[in-house]
Amino acid sequence: MFAFAASHRARAGLCLLICSTFCTTVRAQVDFNRQVRPLLAEHCFQCHGPDAEKLAAELRLDLEAEAKSSAIIAGSVADSELVHRIQSTDPESVMPPGSTGKVLTKAQKDVLRQ
C-alpha cells in the first residue's frame, strides 16, 4: 500500500510540473491588441499612427498587419527593426526619440521584444 501512495504522489507531482510548464508557456505569449498596441499607442502613434499628416518614415504601427510586415518580426528579435530601435543607445536612431520626452521602461521593452 505504501508503494501505491508513492506512485500517486509521483504522478501528481508530474502532472503539477506539466501544468506549471504549460501555464508558463501560455503566459509568455504576447497578444498584440492587449499588450503591444497600448505601448505603441502611448509611445509611437504620434509619429507612426493613423494621422497621415504626421506619419513618419511611411511606417504605421497602429495596424498589426502593417507593423508586422515592416518593423516587427514576431519571434525573431534579431530581425525586428522595432527591437533594434528601442534598444539603441544612438540618439539618432533610438525610438522613441528623446525629443518626444517618452521613455519605454525595461518591462515595456521586454513585452515588445517578445
Protein Blocks (a to p, Z undefined) as FASTA:
>chain_A
ZZmmmmmmmmmmmmmmmmmmmmmmmmmpccfklmmmmmmmmmmmmmmmmblkloghhiaf
kbmklmmmmmpcghilklmmklmmmmpcbfklgccdfklopacdfklmmmmmZZ
